[in-house]
Amino acid sequence: MEFFNLQDYYTFTKGTVYLIMGAILVGVTLYWQFLMGGNKKDD
């Protein structure tokens, strides 16, 4: 992908970073619930 100026570059990378951070937050939340669910079965 070509970037003609800095604004296009920042807009594209900021959107990508937000998508990655959102995916990480969802993944960590699901993994945490999986861990907590696994620990409750042992009690």
mmCIF entry with sequence, helices, sheets and N, C-alpha, C, O atoms, coordinates in Angstrom:
data_MODEL
# 
_entry.id   MODEL 
# 
_entity.id                         1 
_entity.type                       polymer 
_entity.pdbx_number_of_molecules   1 
# 
_entity_poly.entity_id                      1 
_entity_poly.type                           'polypeptide(L)' 
_entity_poly.nstd_linkage                   no 
_entity_poly.nstd_monomer                   no 
_entity_poly.pdbx_seq_one_letter_code       MEFFNLQDYYTFTKGTVYLIMGAILVGVTLYWQFLMGGNKKDD 
_entity_poly.pdbx_seq_one_letter_code_can   MEFFNLQDYYTFTKGTVYLIMGAILVGVTLYWQFLMGGNKKDD 
_entity_poly.pdbx_strand_id                 A 
# 
loop_
_entity_poly_seq.entity_id 
_entity_poly_seq.num 
_entity_poly_seq.mon_id 
_entity_poly_seq.hetero 
1 1  MET n 
1 2  GLU n 
1 3  PHE n 
1 4  PHE n 
1 5  ASN n 
1 6  LEU n 
1 7  GLN n 
1 8  ASP n 
1 9  TYR n 
1 10 TYR n 
1 11 THR n 
1 12 PHE n 
1 13 THR n 
1 14 LYS n 
1 15 GLY n 
1 16 THR n 
1 17 VAL n 
1 18 TYR n 
1 19 LEU n 
1 20 ILE n 
1 21 MET n 
1 22 GLY n 
1 23 ALA n 
1 24 ILE n 
1 25 LEU n 
1 26 VAL n 
1 27 GLY n 
1 28 VAL n 
1 29 THR n 
1 30 LEU n 
1 31 TYR n 
1 32 TRP n 
1 33 GLN n 
1 34 PHE n 
1 35 LEU n 
1 36 MET n 
1 37 GLY n 
1 38 GLY n 
1 39 ASN n 
1 40 LYS n 
1 41 LYS n 
1 42 ASP n 
1 43 ASP n 
# 
_struct_asym.id          A 
_struct_asym.entity_id   1 
# 
_struct_conf.conf_type_id            HELX_P 
_struct_conf.id                      HELX_P1 
_struct_conf.pdbx_PDB_helix_id       AA1 
_struct_conf.beg_label_comp_id       LEU 
_struct_conf.beg_label_asym_id       A 
_struct_conf.beg_label_seq_id        6 
_struct_conf.pdbx_beg_PDB_ins_code   ? 
_struct_conf.end_label_comp_id       ASP 
_struct_conf.end_label_asym_id       A 
_struct_conf.end_label_seq_id        42 
_struct_conf.pdbx_end_PDB_ins_code   ? 
_struct_conf.beg_auth_comp_id        LEU 
_struct_conf.beg_auth_asym_id        A 
_struct_conf.beg_auth_seq_id         6 
_struct_conf.end_auth_comp_id        ASP 
_struct_conf.end_auth_asym_id        A 
_struct_conf.end_auth_seq_id         42 
_struct_conf.pdbx_PDB_helix_class    1 
_struct_conf.details                 ? 
_struct_conf.pdbx_PDB_helix_length   37 
# 
_struct_conf_type.id          HELX_P 
_struct_conf_type.criteria    ? 
_struct_conf_type.reference   ? 
# 
loop_
_atom_site.group_PDB 
_atom_site.id 
_atom_site.type_symbol 
_atom_site.label_atom_id 
_atom_site.label_alt_id 
_atom_site.label_comp_id 
_atom_site.label_asym_id 
_atom_site.label_entity_id 
_atom_site.label_seq_id 
_atom_site.pdbx_PDB_ins_code 
_atom_site.Cartn_x 
_atom_site.Cartn_y 
_atom_site.Cartn_z 
_atom_site.occupancy 
_atom_site.B_iso_or_equiv 
_atom_site.pdbx_formal_charge 
_atom_site.auth_seq_id 
_atom_site.auth_comp_id 
_atom_site.auth_asym_id 
_atom_site.auth_atom_id 
_atom_site.pdbx_PDB_model_num 
ATOM 1   N N  . MET A 1 1  ? 0.845   -1.195  0.000  1.00 0.00 ? 1  MET A N  1 
ATOM 2   C CA . MET A 1 1  ? 0.000   0.000   0.000  1.00 0.00 ? 1  MET A CA 1 
ATOM 3   C C  . MET A 1 1  ? 0.885   1.250   0.000  1.00 0.00 ? 1  MET A C  1 
ATOM 4   O O  . MET A 1 1  ? 1.892   1.317   0.705  1.00 0.00 ? 1  MET A O  1 
ATOM 5   N N  . GLU A 1 2  ? 0.491   2.225   -0.796 1.00 0.00 ? 2  GLU A N  1 
ATOM 6   C CA . GLU A 1 2  ? 1.289   3.445   -0.887 1.00 0.00 ? 2  GLU A CA 1 
ATOM 7   C C  . GLU A 1 2  ? 0.709   4.548   -0.016 1.00 0.00 ? 2  GLU A C  1 
ATOM 8   O O  . GLU A 1 2  ? -0.507  4.722   0.064  1.00 0.00 ? 2  GLU A O  1 
ATOM 9   N N  . PHE A 1 3  ? 1.593   5.286   0.633  1.00 0.00 ? 3  PHE A N  1 
ATOM 10  C CA . PHE A 1 3  ? 1.177   6.427   1.428  1.00 0.00 ? 3  PHE A CA 1 
ATOM 11  C C  . PHE A 1 3  ? 1.741   7.694   0.780  1.00 0.00 ? 3  PHE A C  1 
ATOM 12  O O  . PHE A 1 3  ? 2.955   7.834   0.630  1.00 0.00 ? 3  PHE A O  1 
ATOM 13  N N  . PHE A 1 4  ? 0.856   8.608   0.402  1.00 0.00 ? 4  PHE A N  1 
ATOM 14  C CA . PHE A 1 4  ? 1.301   9.823   -0.277 1.00 0.00 ? 4  PHE A CA 1 
ATOM 15  C C  . PHE A 1 4  ? 1.685   10.913  0.713  1.00 0.00 ? 4  PHE A C  1 
ATOM 16  O O  . PHE A 1 4  ? 2.450   11.816  0.375  1.00 0.00 ? 4  PHE A O  1 
ATOM 17  N N  . ASN A 1 5  ? 1.163   10.836  1.927  1.00 0.00 ? 5  ASN A N  1 
ATOM 18  C CA . ASN A 1 5  ? 1.551   11.832  2.924  1.00 0.00 ? 5  ASN A CA 1 
ATOM 19  C C  . ASN A 1 5  ? 1.451   11.221  4.320  1.00 0.00 ? 5  ASN A C  1 
ATOM 20  O O  . ASN A 1 5  ? 0.972   10.099  4.485  1.00 0.00 ? 5  ASN A O  1 
ATOM 21  N N  . LEU A 1 6  ? 1.898   11.957  5.301  1.00 0.00 ? 6  LEU A N  1 
ATOM 22  C CA . LEU A 1 6  ? 1.967   11.445  6.666  1.00 0.00 ? 6  LEU A CA 1 
ATOM 23  C C  . LEU A 1 6  ? 0.576   11.212  7.239  1.00 0.00 ? 6  LEU A C  1 
ATOM 24  O O  . LEU A 1 6  ? 0.380   10.288  8.028  1.00 0.00 ? 6  LEU A O  1 
ATOM 25  N N  . GLN A 1 7  ? -0.397  12.044  6.850  1.00 0.00 ? 7  GLN A N  1 
ATOM 26  C CA . GLN A 1 7  ? -1.755  11.906  7.398  1.00 0.00 ? 7  GLN A CA 1 
ATOM 27  C C  . GLN A 1 7  ? -2.368  10.569  7.000  1.00 0.00 ? 7  GLN A C  1 
ATOM 28  O O  . GLN A 1 7  ? -2.998  9.909   7.827  1.00 0.00 ? 7  GLN A O  1 
ATOM 29  N N  . ASP A 1 8  ? -2.192  10.158  5.741  1.00 0.00 ? 8  ASP A N  1 
ATOM 30  C CA . ASP A 1 8  ? -2.712  8.859   5.304  1.00 0.00 ? 8  ASP A CA 1 
ATOM 31  C C  . ASP A 1 8  ? -2.059  7.736   6.089  1.00 0.00 ? 8  ASP A C  1 
ATOM 32  O O  . ASP A 1 8  ? -2.718  6.778   6.492  1.00 0.00 ? 8  ASP A O  1 
ATOM 33  N N  . TYR A 1 9  ? -0.758  7.865   6.302  1.00 0.00 ? 9  TYR A N  1 
ATOM 34  C CA . TYR A 1 9  ? -0.019  6.834   7.031  1.00 0.00 ? 9  TYR A CA 1 
ATOM 35  C C  . TYR A 1 9  ? -0.531  6.711   8.463  1.00 0.00 ? 9  TYR A C  1 
ATOM 36  O O  . TYR A 1 9  ? -0.794  5.608   8.942  1.00 0.00 ? 9  TYR A O  1 
ATOM 37  N N  . TYR A 1 10 ? -0.672  7.851   9.145  1.00 0.00 ? 10 TYR A N  1 
ATOM 38  C CA . TYR A 1 10 ? -1.145  7.826   10.537 1.00 0.00 ? 10 TYR A CA 1 
ATOM 39  C C  . TYR A 1 10 ? -2.573  7.295   10.624 1.00 0.00 ? 10 TYR A C  1 
ATOM 40  O O  . TYR A 1 10 ? -2.886  6.514   11.523 1.00 0.00 ? 10 TYR A O  1 
ATOM 41  N N  . THR A 1 11 ? -3.440  7.707   9.704  1.00 0.00 ? 11 THR A N  1 
ATOM 42  C CA . THR A 1 11 ? -4.828  7.246   9.722  1.00 0.00 ? 11 THR A CA 1 
ATOM 43  C C  . THR A 1 11 ? -4.884  5.731   9.541  1.00 0.00 ? 11 THR A C  1 
ATOM 44  O O  . THR A 1 11 ? -5.627  5.048   10.247 1.00 0.00 ? 11 THR A O  1 
ATOM 45  N N  . PHE A 1 12 ? -4.111  5.212   8.610  1.00 0.00 ? 12 PHE A N  1 
ATOM 46  C CA . PHE A 1 12 ? -4.117  3.772   8.348  1.00 0.00 ? 12 PHE A CA 1 
ATOM 47  C C  . PHE A 1 12 ? -3.545  2.989   9.535  1.00 0.00 ? 12 PHE A C  1 
ATOM 48  O O  . PHE A 1 12 ? -4.135  1.998   9.964  1.00 0.00 ? 12 PHE A O  1 
ATOM 49  N N  . THR A 1 13 ? -2.406  3.427   10.061 1.00 0.00 ? 13 THR A N  1 
ATOM 50  C CA . THR A 1 13 ? -1.774  2.673   11.140 1.00 0.00 ? 13 THR A CA 1 
ATOM 51  C C  . THR A 1 13 ? -2.575  2.779   12.428 1.00 0.00 ? 13 THR A C  1 
ATOM 52  O O  . THR A 1 13 ? -2.638  1.819   13.196 1.00 0.00 ? 13 THR A O  1 
ATOM 53  N N  . LYS A 1 14 ? -3.191  3.939   12.679 1.00 0.00 ? 14 LYS A N  1 
ATOM 54  C CA . LYS A 1 14 ? -3.985  4.079   13.905 1.00 0.00 ? 14 LYS A CA 1 
ATOM 55  C C  . LYS A 1 14 ? -5.187  3.137   13.859 1.00 0.00 ? 14 LYS A C  1 
ATOM 56  O O  . LYS A 1 14 ? -5.513  2.502   14.862 1.00 0.00 ? 14 LYS A O  1 
ATOM 57  N N  . GLY A 1 15 ? -5.841  3.041   12.717 1.00 0.00 ? 15 GLY A N  1 
ATOM 58  C CA . GLY A 1 15 ? -6.968  2.117   12.583 1.00 0.00 ? 15 GLY A CA 1 
ATOM 59  C C  . GLY A 1 15 ? -6.520  0.677   12.787 1.00 0.00 ? 15 GLY A C  1 
ATOM 60  O O  . GLY A 1 15 ? -7.212  -0.102  13.443 1.00 0.00 ? 15 GLY A O  1 
ATOM 61  N N  . THR A 1 16 ? -5.371  0.320   12.233 1.00 0.00 ? 16 THR A N  1 
ATOM 62  C CA . THR A 1 16 ? -4.850  -1.041  12.392 1.00 0.00 ? 16 THR A CA 1 
ATOM 63  C C  . THR A 1 16 ? -4.513  -1.330  13.845 1.00 0.00 ? 16 THR A C  1 
ATOM 64  O O  . THR A 1 16 ? -4.817  -2.411  14.350 1.00 0.00 ? 16 THR A O  1 
ATOM 65  N N  . VAL A 1 17 ? -3.891  -0.379  14.518 1.00 0.00 ? 17 VAL A N  1 
ATOM 66  C CA . VAL A 1 17 ? -3.520  -0.564  15.926 1.00 0.00 ? 17 VAL A CA 1 
ATOM 67  C C  . VAL A 1 17 ? -4.770  -0.731  16.778 1.00 0.00 ? 17 VAL A C  1 
ATOM 68  O O  . VAL A 1 17 ? -4.796  -1.573  17.676 1.00 0.00 ? 17 VAL A O  1 
ATOM 69  N N  . TYR A 1 18 ? -5.814  0.062   16.509 1.00 0.00 ? 18 TYR A N  1 
ATOM 70  C CA . TYR A 1 18 ? -7.052  -0.076  17.270 1.00 0.00 ? 18 TYR A CA 1 
ATOM 71  C C  . TYR A 1 18 ? -7.676  -1.450  17.053 1.00 0.00 ? 18 TYR A C  1 
ATOM 72  O O  . TYR A 1 18 ? -8.180  -2.051  18.002 1.00 0.00 ? 18 TYR A O  1 
ATOM 73  N N  . LEU A 1 19 ? -7.652  -1.957  15.822 1.00 0.00 ? 19 LEU A N  1 
ATOM 74  C CA . LEU A 1 19 ? -8.196  -3.287  15.549 1.00 0.00 ? 19 LEU A CA 1 
ATOM 75  C C  . LEU A 1 19 ? -7.412  -4.356  16.307 1.00 0.00 ? 19 LEU A C  1 
ATOM 76  O O  . LEU A 1 19 ? -8.000  -5.259  16.902 1.00 0.00 ? 19 LEU A O  1 
ATOM 77  N N  . ILE A 1 20 ? -6.079  -4.250  16.284 1.00 0.00 ? 20 ILE A N  1 
ATOM 78  C CA . ILE A 1 20 ? -5.242  -5.234  16.978 1.00 0.00 ? 20 ILE A CA 1 
ATOM 79  C C  . ILE A 1 20 ? -5.486  -5.170  18.488 1.00 0.00 ? 20 ILE A C  1 
ATOM 80  O O  . ILE A 1 20 ? -5.614  -6.206  19.140 1.00 0.00 ? 20 ILE A O  1 
ATOM 81  N N  . MET A 1 21 ? -5.551  -3.955  19.044 1.00 0.00 ? 21 MET A N  1 
ATOM 82  C CA . MET A 1 21 ? -5.789  -3.821  20.482 1.00 0.00 ? 21 MET A CA 1 
ATOM 83  C C  . MET A 1 21 ? -7.156  -4.367  20.869 1.00 0.00 ? 21 MET A C  1 
ATOM 84  O O  . MET A 1 21 ? -7.292  -5.013  21.908 1.00 0.00 ? 21 MET A O  1 
ATOM 85  N N  . GLY A 1 22 ? -8.165  -4.117  20.047 1.00 0.00 ? 22 GLY A N  1 
ATOM 86  C CA . GLY A 1 22 ? -9.500  -4.654  20.318 1.00 0.00 ? 22 GLY A CA 1 
ATOM 87  C C  . GLY A 1 22 ? -9.495  -6.170  20.305 1.00 0.00 ? 22 GLY A C  1 
ATOM 88  O O  . GLY A 1 22 ? -10.105 -6.801  21.168 1.00 0.00 ? 22 GLY A O  1 
ATOM 89  N N  . ALA A 1 23 ? -8.808  -6.765  19.329 1.00 0.00 ? 23 ALA A N  1 
ATOM 90  C CA . ALA A 1 23 ? -8.737  -8.222  19.249 1.00 0.00 ? 23 ALA A CA 1 
ATOM 91  C C  . ALA A 1 23 ? -8.007  -8.795  20.464 1.00 0.00 ? 23 ALA A C  1 
ATOM 92  O O  . ALA A 1 23 ? -8.406  -9.830  20.997 1.00 0.00 ? 23 ALA A O  1 
ATOM 93  N N  . ILE A 1 24 ? -6.945  -8.129  20.899 1.00 0.00 ? 24 ILE A N  1 
ATOM 94  C CA . ILE A 1 24 ? -6.199  -8.592  22.070 1.00 0.00 ? 24 ILE A CA 1 
ATOM 95  C C  . ILE A 1 24 ? -7.071  -8.515  23.316 1.00 0.00 ? 24 ILE A C  1 
ATOM 96  O O  . ILE A 1 24 ? -7.063  -9.441  24.128 1.00 0.00 ? 24 ILE A O  1 
ATOM 97  N N  . LEU A 1 25 ? -7.827  -7.420  23.485 1.00 0.00 ? 25 LEU A N  1 
ATOM 98  C CA . LEU A 1 25 ? -8.699  -7.288  24.653 1.00 0.00 ? 25 LEU A CA 1 
ATOM 99  C C  . LEU A 1 25 ? -9.741  -8.398  24.686 1.00 0.00 ? 25 LEU A C  1 
ATOM 100 O O  . LEU A 1 25 ? -9.981  -8.987  25.741 1.00 0.00 ? 25 LEU A O  1 
ATOM 101 N N  . VAL A 1 26 ? -10.365 -8.692  23.548 1.00 0.00 ? 26 VAL A N  1 
ATOM 102 C CA . VAL A 1 26 ? -11.362 -9.762  23.491 1.00 0.00 ? 26 VAL A CA 1 
ATOM 103 C C  . VAL A 1 26 ? -10.713 -11.104 23.788 1.00 0.00 ? 26 VAL A C  1 
ATOM 104 O O  . VAL A 1 26 ? -11.264 -11.908 24.541 1.00 0.00 ? 26 VAL A O  1 
ATOM 105 N N  . GLY A 1 27 ? -9.542  -11.354 23.200 1.00 0.00 ? 27 GLY A N  1 
ATOM 106 C CA . GLY A 1 27 ? -8.846  -12.623 23.417 1.00 0.00 ? 27 GLY A CA 1 
ATOM 107 C C  . GLY A 1 27 ? -8.450  -12.817 24.869 1.00 0.00 ? 27 GLY A C  1 
ATOM 108 O O  . GLY A 1 27 ? -8.632  -13.900 25.425 1.00 0.00 ? 27 GLY A O  1 
ATOM 109 N N  . VAL A 1 28 ? -7.910  -11.774 25.486 1.00 0.00 ? 28 VAL A N  1 
ATOM 110 C CA . VAL A 1 28 ? -7.495  -11.874 26.897 1.00 0.00 ? 28 VAL A CA 1 
ATOM 111 C C  . VAL A 1 28 ? -8.706  -12.103 27.785 1.00 0.00 ? 28 VAL A C  1 
ATOM 112 O O  . VAL A 1 28 ? -8.641  -12.895 28.725 1.00 0.00 ? 28 VAL A O  1 
ATOM 113 N N  . THR A 1 29 ? -9.814  -11.420 27.503 1.00 0.00 ? 29 THR A N  1 
ATOM 114 C CA . THR A 1 29 ? -11.032 -11.593 28.304 1.00 0.00 ? 29 THR A CA 1 
ATOM 115 C C  . THR A 1 29 ? -11.545 -13.025 28.205 1.00 0.00 ? 29 THR A C  1 
ATOM 116 O O  . THR A 1 29 ? -11.878 -13.638 29.219 1.00 0.00 ? 29 THR A O  1 
ATOM 117 N N  . LEU A 1 30 ? -11.611 -13.560 26.988 1.00 0.00 ? 30 LEU A N  1 
ATOM 118 C CA . LEU A 1 30 ? -12.082 -14.941 26.815 1.00 0.00 ? 30 LEU A CA 1 
ATOM 119 C C  . LEU A 1 30 ? -11.137 -15.922 27.503 1.00 0.00 ? 30 LEU A C  1 
ATOM 120 O O  . LEU A 1 30 ? -11.592 -16.873 28.139 1.00 0.00 ? 30 LEU A O  1 
ATOM 121 N N  . TYR A 1 31 ? -9.833  -15.701 27.384 1.00 0.00 ? 31 TYR A N  1 
ATOM 122 C CA . TYR A 1 31 ? -8.853  -16.592 28.002 1.00 0.00 ? 31 TYR A CA 1 
ATOM 123 C C  . TYR A 1 31 ? -8.959  -16.529 29.526 1.00 0.00 ? 31 TYR A C  1 
ATOM 124 O O  . TYR A 1 31 ? -8.856  -17.554 30.200 1.00 0.00 ? 31 TYR A O  1 
ATOM 125 N N  . TRP A 1 32 ? -9.163  -15.325 30.069 1.00 0.00 ? 32 TRP A N  1 
ATOM 126 C CA . TRP A 1 32 ? -9.302  -15.156 31.520 1.00 0.00 ? 32 TRP A CA 1 
ATOM 127 C C  . TRP A 1 32 ? -10.547 -15.900 32.015 1.00 0.00 ? 32 TRP A C  1 
ATOM 128 O O  . TRP A 1 32 ? -10.497 -16.571 33.046 1.00 0.00 ? 32 TRP A O  1 
ATOM 129 N N  . GLN A 1 33 ? -11.662 -15.786 31.287 1.00 0.00 ? 33 GLN A N  1 
ATOM 130 C CA . GLN A 1 33 ? -12.878 -16.492 31.676 1.00 0.00 ? 33 GLN A CA 1 
ATOM 131 C C  . GLN A 1 33 ? -12.652 -18.004 31.599 1.00 0.00 ? 33 GLN A C  1 
ATOM 132 O O  . GLN A 1 33 ? -13.147 -18.752 32.442 1.00 0.00 ? 33 GLN A O  1 
ATOM 133 N N  . PHE A 1 34 ? -11.907 -18.449 30.590 1.00 0.00 ? 34 PHE A N  1 
ATOM 134 C CA . PHE A 1 34 ? -11.587 -19.874 30.470 1.00 0.00 ? 34 PHE A CA 1 
ATOM 135 C C  . PHE A 1 34 ? -10.768 -20.339 31.669 1.00 0.00 ? 34 PHE A C  1 
ATOM 136 O O  . PHE A 1 34 ? -11.023 -21.412 32.216 1.00 0.00 ? 34 PHE A O  1 
ATOM 137 N N  . LEU A 1 35 ? -9.789  -19.541 32.077 1.00 0.00 ? 35 LEU A N  1 
ATOM 138 C CA . LEU A 1 35 ? -8.976  -19.905 33.240 1.00 0.00 ? 35 LEU A CA 1 
ATOM 139 C C  . LEU A 1 35 ? -9.815  -19.930 34.518 1.00 0.00 ? 35 LEU A C  1 
ATOM 140 O O  . LEU A 1 35 ? -9.703  -20.866 35.309 1.00 0.00 ? 35 LEU A O  1 
ATOM 141 N N  . MET A 1 36 ? -10.637 -18.932 34.723 1.00 0.00 ? 36 MET A N  1 
ATOM 142 C CA . MET A 1 36 ? -11.472 -18.872 35.924 1.00 0.00 ? 36 MET A CA 1 
ATOM 143 C C  . MET A 1 36 ? -12.481 -20.018 35.933 1.00 0.00 ? 36 MET A C  1 
ATOM 144 O O  . MET A 1 36 ? -12.753 -20.594 36.986 1.00 0.00 ? 36 MET A O  1 
ATOM 145 N N  . GLY A 1 37 ? -13.028 -20.347 34.782 1.00 0.00 ? 37 GLY A N  1 
ATOM 146 C CA . GLY A 1 37 ? -13.977 -21.473 34.692 1.00 0.00 ? 37 GLY A CA 1 
ATOM 147 C C  . GLY A 1 37 ? -13.277 -22.781 35.029 1.00 0.00 ? 37 GLY A C  1 
ATOM 148 O O  . GLY A 1 37 ? -13.849 -23.642 35.697 1.00 0.00 ? 37 GLY A O  1 
ATOM 149 N N  . GLY A 1 38 ? -12.040 -22.932 34.568 1.00 0.00 ? 38 GLY A N  1 
ATOM 150 C CA . GLY A 1 38 ? -11.294 -24.150 34.859 1.00 0.00 ? 38 GLY A CA 1 
ATOM 151 C C  . GLY A 1 38 ? -10.961 -24.257 36.343 1.00 0.00 ? 38 GLY A C  1 
ATOM 152 O O  . GLY A 1 38 ? -10.964 -25.352 36.903 1.00 0.00 ? 38 GLY A O  1 
ATOM 153 N N  . ASN A 1 39 ? -10.676 -23.132 36.975 1.00 0.00 ? 39 ASN A N  1 
ATOM 154 C CA . ASN A 1 39 ? -10.332 -23.159 38.388 1.00 0.00 ? 39 ASN A CA 1 
ATOM 155 C C  . ASN A 1 39 ? -11.562 -23.477 39.254 1.00 0.00 ? 39 ASN A C  1 
ATOM 156 O O  . ASN A 1 39 ? -11.427 -24.128 40.290 1.00 0.00 ? 39 ASN A O  1 
ATOM 157 N N  . LYS A 1 40 ? -12.735 -23.036 38.851 1.00 0.00 ? 40 LYS A N  1 
ATOM 158 C CA . LYS A 1 40 ? -13.948 -23.298 39.637 1.00 0.00 ? 40 LYS A CA 1 
ATOM 159 C C  . LYS A 1 40 ? -14.277 -24.782 39.655 1.00 0.00 ? 40 LYS A C  1 
ATOM 160 O O  . LYS A 1 40 ? -14.806 -25.278 40.649 1.00 0.00 ? 40 LYS A O  1 
ATOM 161 N N  . LYS A 1 41 ? -13.981 -25.496 38.592 1.00 0.00 ? 41 LYS A N  1 
ATOM 162 C CA . LYS A 1 41 ? -14.293 -26.939 38.557 1.00 0.00 ? 41 LYS A CA 1 
ATOM 163 C C  . LYS A 1 41 ? -13.447 -27.718 39.568 1.00 0.00 ? 41 LYS A C  1 
ATOM 164 O O  . LYS A 1 41 ? -13.867 -28.771 40.046 1.00 0.00 ? 41 LYS A O  1 
ATOM 165 N N  . ASP A 1 42 ? -12.260 -27.206 39.894 1.00 0.00 ? 42 ASP A N  1 
ATOM 166 C CA . ASP A 1 42 ? -11.385 -27.932 40.791 1.00 0.00 ? 42 ASP A CA 1 
ATOM 167 C C  . ASP A 1 42 ? -11.827 -27.809 42.264 1.00 0.00 ? 42 ASP A C  1 
ATOM 168 O O  . ASP A 1 42 ? -11.464 -28.646 43.091 1.00 0.00 ? 42 ASP A O  1 
ATOM 169 N N  . ASP A 1 43 ? -12.603 -26.776 42.584 1.00 0.00 ? 43 ASP A N  1 
ATOM 170 C CA . ASP A 1 43 ? -12.992 -26.581 43.989 1.00 0.00 ? 43 ASP A CA 1 
ATOM 171 C C  . ASP A 1 43 ? -14.046 -27.600 44.422 1.00 0.00 ? 43 ASP A C  1 
ATOM 172 O O  . ASP A 1 43 ? -14.487 -27.582 45.571 1.00 0.00 ? 43 ASP A O  1 
# 
